[in-house]
Amino acid sequence: MLHEMSIGGMLFSPFVVLVPMAFILAASTRLVLHYFSLRRYIWKEAWFDVAIFVCYLAAIVYLFGD
């Protein structure tokens, strides 16, 4: 199970680290798709961006969770 981190006496959720990692992966996927002109095959781009972010976040939590 993921536990909160203590930094300077304040408790932080592990998502403080995991969410930016997922966002960076999702943004890089978006840039790669744009670079290779593959975004035109995606019907709803905003929903795809949210879905890929959630998938990356779930994978990161699964990999880095205890």
Backbone atoms as SQL, in Angstrom:
CREATE TABLE atoms (id INTEGER PRIMARY KEY, chain TEXT, resi INTEGER, resn TEXT, atom TEXT, x REAL, y REAL, z REAL);
INSERT INTO atoms VALUES
  (1, 'A', 1, 'MET', 'N', 0.838, -1.175, 0.000),
  (2, 'A', 1, 'MET', 'CA', 0.000, 0.000, 0.000),
  (3, 'A', 1, 'MET', 'C', 0.888, 1.245, 0.000),
  (4, 'A', 2, 'LEU', 'N', 0.437, 2.270, -0.642),
  (5, 'A', 2, 'LEU', 'CA', 1.177, 3.524, -0.686),
  (6, 'A', 2, 'LEU', 'C', 0.980, 4.286, 0.616),
  (7, 'A', 3, 'HIS', 'N', 2.043, 4.882, 1.115),
  (8, 'A', 3, 'HIS', 'CA', 1.989, 5.629, 2.367),
  (9, 'A', 3, 'HIS', 'C', 2.368, 7.078, 2.108),
  (10, 'A', 4, 'GLU', 'N', 1.850, 7.954, 2.975),
  (11, 'A', 4, 'GLU', 'CA', 2.171, 9.366, 2.819),
  (12, 'A', 4, 'GLU', 'C', 3.638, 9.606, 3.176),
  (13, 'A', 5, 'MET', 'N', 4.181, 10.675, 2.582),
  (14, 'A', 5, 'MET', 'CA', 5.577, 11.032, 2.798),
  (15, 'A', 5, 'MET', 'C', 5.633, 12.244, 3.717),
  (16, 'A', 6, 'SER', 'N', 6.584, 12.238, 4.617),
  (17, 'A', 6, 'SER', 'CA', 6.766, 13.364, 5.518),
  (18, 'A', 6, 'SER', 'C', 7.937, 14.214, 5.012),
  (19, 'A', 7, 'ILE', 'N', 7.629, 15.445, 4.655),
  (20, 'A', 7, 'ILE', 'CA', 8.649, 16.377, 4.182),
  (21, 'A', 7, 'ILE', 'C', 8.534, 17.632, 5.045),
  (22, 'A', 8, 'GLY', 'N', 9.529, 17.843, 5.875),
  (23, 'A', 8, 'GLY', 'CA', 9.520, 19.012, 6.751),
  (24, 'A', 8, 'GLY', 'C', 8.394, 18.984, 7.769),
  (25, 'A', 9, 'GLY', 'N', 7.969, 17.806, 8.181),
  (26, 'A', 9, 'GLY', 'CA', 6.898, 17.686, 9.154),
  (27, 'A', 9, 'GLY', 'C', 5.512, 17.717, 8.554),
  (28, 'A', 10, 'MET', 'N', 5.392, 17.928, 7.249),
  (29, 'A', 10, 'MET', 'CA', 4.092, 17.920, 6.588),
  (30, 'A', 10, 'MET', 'C', 3.928, 16.602, 5.856),
  (31, 'A', 11, 'LEU', 'N', 2.721, 16.067, 5.873),
  (32, 'A', 11, 'LEU', 'CA', 2.439, 14.806, 5.203),
  (33, 'A', 11, 'LEU', 'C', 1.903, 15.078, 3.803),
  (34, 'A', 12, 'PHE', 'N', 2.487, 14.386, 2.825),
  (35, 'A', 12, 'PHE', 'CA', 2.077, 14.532, 1.436),
  (36, 'A', 12, 'PHE', 'C', 1.629, 13.188, 0.892),
  (37, 'A', 13, 'SER', 'N', 0.637, 13.228, 0.069),
  (38, 'A', 13, 'SER', 'CA', 0.152, 12.026, -0.589),
  (39, 'A', 13, 'SER', 'C', 1.184, 11.560, -1.613),
  (40, 'A', 14, 'PRO', 'N', 1.289, 10.254, -1.849),
  (41, 'A', 14, 'PRO', 'CA', 2.217, 9.782, -2.878),
  (42, 'A', 14, 'PRO', 'C', 1.813, 10.235, -4.285),
  (43, 'A', 15, 'PHE', 'N', 0.565, 10.653, -4.437),
  (44, 'A', 15, 'PHE', 'CA', 0.125, 11.132, -5.741),
  (45, 'A', 15, 'PHE', 'C', 0.789, 12.455, -6.128),
  (46, 'A', 16, 'VAL', 'N', 1.383, 13.142, -5.160),
  (47, 'A', 16, 'VAL', 'CA', 2.117, 14.374, -5.454),
  (48, 'A', 16, 'VAL', 'C', 3.271, 14.077, -6.408),
  (49, 'A', 17, 'VAL', 'N', 3.816, 12.887, -6.332),
  (50, 'A', 17, 'VAL', 'CA', 4.909, 12.475, -7.214),
  (51, 'A', 17, 'VAL', 'C', 4.388, 11.705, -8.415),
  (52, 'A', 18, 'LEU', 'N', 3.373, 10.873, -8.213),
  (53, 'A', 18, 'LEU', 'CA', 2.908, 9.970, -9.267),
  (54, 'A', 18, 'LEU', 'C', 2.110, 10.685, -10.363),
  (55, 'A', 19, 'VAL', 'N', 1.316, 11.670, -9.993),
  (56, 'A', 19, 'VAL', 'CA', 0.502, 12.380, -10.988),
  (57, 'A', 19, 'VAL', 'C', 1.371, 13.161, -11.981),
  (58, 'A', 20, 'PRO', 'N', 2.398, 13.899, -11.552),
  (59, 'A', 20, 'PRO', 'CA', 3.250, 14.559, -12.552),
  (60, 'A', 20, 'PRO', 'C', 3.973, 13.578, -13.472),
  (61, 'A', 21, 'MET', 'N', 4.335, 12.401, -12.936),
  (62, 'A', 21, 'MET', 'CA', 4.967, 11.399, -13.797),
  (63, 'A', 21, 'MET', 'C', 4.001, 10.947, -14.889),
  (64, 'A', 22, 'ALA', 'N', 2.743, 10.699, -14.524),
  (65, 'A', 22, 'ALA', 'CA', 1.738, 10.295, -15.504),
  (66, 'A', 22, 'ALA', 'C', 1.458, 11.417, -16.496),
  (67, 'A', 23, 'PHE', 'N', 1.453, 12.654, -16.010),
  (68, 'A', 23, 'PHE', 'CA', 1.211, 13.792, -16.903),
  (69, 'A', 23, 'PHE', 'C', 2.335, 13.938, -17.924),
  (70, 'A', 24, 'ILE', 'N', 3.572, 13.759, -17.492),
  (71, 'A', 24, 'ILE', 'CA', 4.709, 13.856, -18.412),
  (72, 'A', 24, 'ILE', 'C', 4.627, 12.760, -19.480),
  (73, 'A', 25, 'LEU', 'N', 4.284, 11.552, -19.068),
  (74, 'A', 25, 'LEU', 'CA', 4.135, 10.466, -20.040),
  (75, 'A', 25, 'LEU', 'C', 2.996, 10.733, -21.022),
  (76, 'A', 26, 'ALA', 'N', 1.870, 11.232, -20.516),
  (77, 'A', 26, 'ALA', 'CA', 0.736, 11.537, -21.385),
  (78, 'A', 26, 'ALA', 'C', 1.067, 12.675, -22.348),
  (79, 'A', 27, 'ALA', 'N', 1.768, 13.692, -21.871),
  (80, 'A', 27, 'ALA', 'CA', 2.158, 14.803, -22.738),
  (81, 'A', 27, 'ALA', 'C', 3.147, 14.356, -23.801),
  (82, 'A', 28, 'SER', 'N', 4.070, 13.489, -23.428),
  (83, 'A', 28, 'SER', 'CA', 5.025, 12.998, -24.426),
  (84, 'A', 28, 'SER', 'C', 4.329, 12.111, -25.463),
  (85, 'A', 29, 'THR', 'N', 3.348, 11.328, -25.032),
  (86, 'A', 29, 'THR', 'CA', 2.574, 10.531, -25.991),
  (87, 'A', 29, 'THR', 'C', 1.819, 11.442, -26.952),
  (88, 'A', 30, 'ARG', 'N', 1.258, 12.514, -26.417),
  (89, 'A', 30, 'ARG', 'CA', 0.541, 13.477, -27.260),
  (90, 'A', 30, 'ARG', 'C', 1.476, 14.126, -28.290),
  (91, 'A', 31, 'LEU', 'N', 2.690, 14.479, -27.861),
  (92, 'A', 31, 'LEU', 'CA', 3.649, 15.090, -28.791),
  (93, 'A', 31, 'LEU', 'C', 4.097, 14.099, -29.873),
  (94, 'A', 32, 'VAL', 'N', 4.301, 12.858, -29.491),
  (95, 'A', 32, 'VAL', 'CA', 4.708, 11.844, -30.474),
  (96, 'A', 32, 'VAL', 'C', 3.595, 11.622, -31.498),
  (97, 'A', 33, 'LEU', 'N', 2.351, 11.535, -31.025),
  (98, 'A', 33, 'LEU', 'CA', 1.234, 11.358, -31.957),
  (99, 'A', 33, 'LEU', 'C', 1.089, 12.560, -32.886),
  (100, 'A', 34, 'HIS', 'N', 1.317, 13.745, -32.351),
  (101, 'A', 34, 'HIS', 'CA', 1.236, 14.951, -33.183),
  (102, 'A', 34, 'HIS', 'C', 2.385, 14.987, -34.194),
  (103, 'A', 35, 'TYR', 'N', 3.572, 14.581, -33.770),
  (104, 'A', 35, 'TYR', 'CA', 4.739, 14.604, -34.644),
  (105, 'A', 35, 'TYR', 'C', 4.558, 13.662, -35.838),
  (106, 'A', 36, 'PHE', 'N', 3.973, 12.494, -35.594),
  (107, 'A', 36, 'PHE', 'CA', 3.776, 11.518, -36.665),
  (108, 'A', 36, 'PHE', 'C', 2.412, 11.661, -37.346),
  (109, 'A', 37, 'SER', 'N', 1.688, 12.726, -37.057),
  (110, 'A', 37, 'SER', 'CA', 0.385, 13.033, -37.660),
  (111, 'A', 37, 'SER', 'C', -0.620, 11.897, -37.468),
  (112, 'A', 38, 'LEU', 'N', -0.620, 11.295, -36.305),
  (113, 'A', 38, 'LEU', 'CA', -1.551, 10.209, -36.007),
  (114, 'A', 38, 'LEU', 'C', -2.772, 10.689, -35.221),
  (115, 'A', 39, 'ARG', 'N', -2.774, 11.941, -34.795),
  (116, 'A', 39, 'ARG', 'CA', -3.904, 12.443, -34.017),
  (117, 'A', 39, 'ARG', 'C', -5.155, 12.604, -34.872),
  (118, 'A', 40, 'ARG', 'N', -5.006, 12.630, -36.165),
  (119, 'A', 40, 'ARG', 'CA', -6.190, 12.774, -37.021),
  (120, 'A', 40, 'ARG', 'C', -7.061, 11.518, -37.000),
  (121, 'A', 41, 'TYR', 'N', -6.507, 10.401, -36.544),
  (122, 'A', 41, 'TYR', 'CA', -7.272, 9.156, -36.463),
  (123, 'A', 41, 'TYR', 'C', -8.028, 9.015, -35.140),
  (124, 'A', 42, 'ILE', 'N', -7.825, 9.957, -34.232),
  (125, 'A', 42, 'ILE', 'CA', -8.502, 9.916, -32.936),
  (126, 'A', 42, 'ILE', 'C', -9.782, 10.728, -33.044),
  (127, 'A', 43, 'TRP', 'N', -10.888, 10.098, -32.663),
  (128, 'A', 43, 'TRP', 'CA', -12.187, 10.738, -32.849),
  (129, 'A', 43, 'TRP', 'C', -12.388, 11.887, -31.866),
  (130, 'A', 44, 'LYS', 'N', -12.253, 11.632, -30.589),
  (131, 'A', 44, 'LYS', 'CA', -12.401, 12.670, -29.565),
  (132, 'A', 44, 'LYS', 'C', -11.062, 12.831, -28.863),
  (133, 'A', 45, 'GLU', 'N', -10.314, 13.851, -29.225),
  (134, 'A', 45, 'GLU', 'CA', -8.951, 14.023, -28.717),
  (135, 'A', 45, 'GLU', 'C', -8.909, 14.282, -27.215),
  (136, 'A', 46, 'ALA', 'N', -9.829, 15.069, -26.701),
  (137, 'A', 46, 'ALA', 'CA', -9.820, 15.373, -25.274),
  (138, 'A', 46, 'ALA', 'C', -10.071, 14.112, -24.441),
  (139, 'A', 47, 'TRP', 'N', -11.027, 13.294, -24.867),
  (140, 'A', 47, 'TRP', 'CA', -11.298, 12.048, -24.145),
  (141, 'A', 47, 'TRP', 'C', -10.118, 11.097, -24.241),
  (142, 'A', 48, 'PHE', 'N', -9.455, 11.087, -25.365),
  (143, 'A', 48, 'PHE', 'CA', -8.278, 10.238, -25.514),
  (144, 'A', 48, 'PHE', 'C', -7.173, 10.696, -24.572),
  (145, 'A', 49, 'ASP', 'N', -6.974, 11.995, -24.459),
  (146, 'A', 49, 'ASP', 'CA', -5.938, 12.519, -23.564),
  (147, 'A', 49, 'ASP', 'C', -6.224, 12.151, -22.110),
  (148, 'A', 50, 'VAL', 'N', -7.472, 12.265, -21.699),
  (149, 'A', 50, 'VAL', 'CA', -7.845, 11.897, -20.330),
  (150, 'A', 50, 'VAL', 'C', -7.655, 10.400, -20.119),
  (151, 'A', 51, 'ALA', 'N', -8.067, 9.608, -21.085),
  (152, 'A', 51, 'ALA', 'CA', -7.962, 8.152, -20.953),
  (153, 'A', 51, 'ALA', 'C', -6.507, 7.699, -20.888),
  (154, 'A', 52, 'ILE', 'N', -5.651, 8.290, -21.708),
  (155, 'A', 52, 'ILE', 'CA', -4.245, 7.885, -21.694),
  (156, 'A', 52, 'ILE', 'C', -3.588, 8.316, -20.384),
  (157, 'A', 53, 'PHE', 'N', -3.984, 9.467, -19.840),
  (158, 'A', 53, 'PHE', 'CA', -3.470, 9.899, -18.541),
  (159, 'A', 53, 'PHE', 'C', -3.879, 8.928, -17.435),
  (160, 'A', 54, 'VAL', 'N', -5.144, 8.517, -17.436),
  (161, 'A', 54, 'VAL', 'CA', -5.630, 7.587, -16.416),
  (162, 'A', 54, 'VAL', 'C', -4.936, 6.230, -16.545),
  (163, 'A', 55, 'CYS', 'N', -4.723, 5.776, -17.765),
  (164, 'A', 55, 'CYS', 'CA', -4.020, 4.499, -17.971),
  (165, 'A', 55, 'CYS', 'C', -2.577, 4.582, -17.482),
  (166, 'A', 56, 'TYR', 'N', -1.894, 5.669, -17.795),
  (167, 'A', 56, 'TYR', 'CA', -0.525, 5.837, -17.304),
  (168, 'A', 56, 'TYR', 'C', -0.495, 5.931, -15.776),
  (169, 'A', 57, 'LEU', 'N', -1.431, 6.651, -15.192),
  (170, 'A', 57, 'LEU', 'CA', -1.470, 6.776, -13.741),
  (171, 'A', 57, 'LEU', 'C', -1.722, 5.418, -13.086),
  (172, 'A', 58, 'ALA', 'N', -2.634, 4.635, -13.638),
  (173, 'A', 58, 'ALA', 'CA', -2.904, 3.308, -13.088),
  (174, 'A', 58, 'ALA', 'C', -1.678, 2.412, -13.196),
  (175, 'A', 59, 'ALA', 'N', -0.973, 2.491, -14.316),
  (176, 'A', 59, 'ALA', 'CA', 0.230, 1.677, -14.495),
  (177, 'A', 59, 'ALA', 'C', 1.330, 2.090, -13.515),
  (178, 'A', 60, 'ILE', 'N', 1.496, 3.378, -13.296),
  (179, 'A', 60, 'ILE', 'CA', 2.523, 3.872, -12.378),
  (180, 'A', 60, 'ILE', 'C', 2.190, 3.473, -10.941),
  (181, 'A', 61, 'VAL', 'N', 0.923, 3.590, -10.559),
  (182, 'A', 61, 'VAL', 'CA', 0.520, 3.187, -9.204),
  (183, 'A', 61, 'VAL', 'C', 0.736, 1.686, -9.031),
  (184, 'A', 62, 'TYR', 'N', 0.421, 0.914, -10.044),
  (185, 'A', 62, 'TYR', 'CA', 0.622, -0.539, -9.971),
  (186, 'A', 62, 'TYR', 'C', 2.107, -0.882, -9.852),
  (187, 'A', 63, 'LEU', 'N', 2.949, -0.191, -10.625),
  (188, 'A', 63, 'LEU', 'CA', 4.374, -0.515, -10.605),
  (189, 'A', 63, 'LEU', 'C', 5.074, -0.033, -9.343),
  (190, 'A', 64, 'PHE', 'N', 4.741, 1.155, -8.868),
  (191, 'A', 64, 'PHE', 'CA', 5.457, 1.730, -7.732),
  (192, 'A', 64, 'PHE', 'C', 4.758, 1.509, -6.398),
  (193, 'A', 65, 'GLY', 'N', 3.555, 0.937, -6.404),
  (194, 'A', 65, 'GLY', 'CA', 2.872, 0.626, -5.155),
  (195, 'A', 65, 'GLY', 'C', 3.526, -0.566, -4.474),
  (196, 'A', 66, 'ASP', 'N', 3.333, -0.654, -3.194),
  (197, 'A', 66, 'ASP', 'CA', 3.944, -1.764, -2.448),
  (198, 'A', 66, 'ASP', 'C', 3.217, -3.066, -2.731);
